[in-house]
Amino acid sequence: RRERQDKQKGGRRRRRPPAAEALREARAGGQVRAAPGHPWLAAAVAGGPGHVPARPAFAVDGKERKLAKAGGRKKVHLPAAVTHVPGIAIGQDKAAKSGKANEVTHFRPLLEPLPLQDVLVTADAMQTTRDNARWLTGHKHARYLAPVLGNQPGLYAALDALPWEDTPVAAATVDTARGPIETRTVRVLPVPEGLDYPYAQQAMLIERYVTARKNGCWVMRNCEAVLYLTSPAAEDASPGDLLAHVRGHWRVEHLHWLRSPGVPSVYRDVASGASRRAFATRLRGCGARCRCCSDARCRRTGCFVQQLWRDYPILINR
């Protein structure tokens, strides 16, 4: 097929860009970088993206249900809680009105029935509020990892004024397995004195650099930086753990909003106080997660229930 395409283009063959490993550079002192424009990293802090922290973590976010607008039906917005590993929806709620602004009022009702002691909870910037931080840490005895963006201008200015340029990179990951070359770095500092945010122990700066193929060559696609606040102290969470938790939060973006037909009997397998609709929604969508057809979903559901039974016995009837 490629030969036919080359003949149709007049014999010209599109130049293939070099492999990602060809862009790797090294310099004196043992420092390396994955691609031009990426930061130089010491070999001691650079690692792969496969690190799994010992502390369990839940991610909270909301999405509109797939095909919510089809057939003139109303939008259905579903805030959900998903485990970072292995990515199971353990709680889900339906927003009273469509729209992302309603997630704030559903944050506590969504997490209230869940066992959160010593669990790290991640969410987007909409949930970065003092009330949520105080409720998670004081009432549920959990930990939090919250991004700080422009919706908190005073808090953002206080963290942005910290000496990040003089702070070395504490941990980093380099990922070349998915096509683009991605480098993530984290710098960690103690929170400044007098910061008006309850139970905050550490401030973080996450930087992400992505180089991708375009028109036969590698180009820098984006470079972004995000500030975070977290409640675990330095001895309770290493920089590598914090970086893995930030990356693990994106599990919630994948499939918790999918719903598919089948598996009606899953309701009786879930404890009455553990949000039956949440588990049914997740287990119904497990076929899409495994890329299976509708006829295969029932077989996949049994594996999913066994995994829930083993890893989260408090949520399943025994």
Helices and strands as residue ranges (DSSP letters): H 2-8, G 20-23, E 25-27, E 31-33, E 41-42, E 46-47, E 57-64, G 70-72, E 77-83, E 89-92, G 100-102, H 103-111, E 120-123, G 125-127, H 130-134, I 135-139, E 143-148, H 153-160, E 171-175, E 181-190, E 202-214, E 217-230, H 239-248, G 249-253, G 264-269, H 276-284, H 286-289, G 294-296, H 297-311, G 313-315
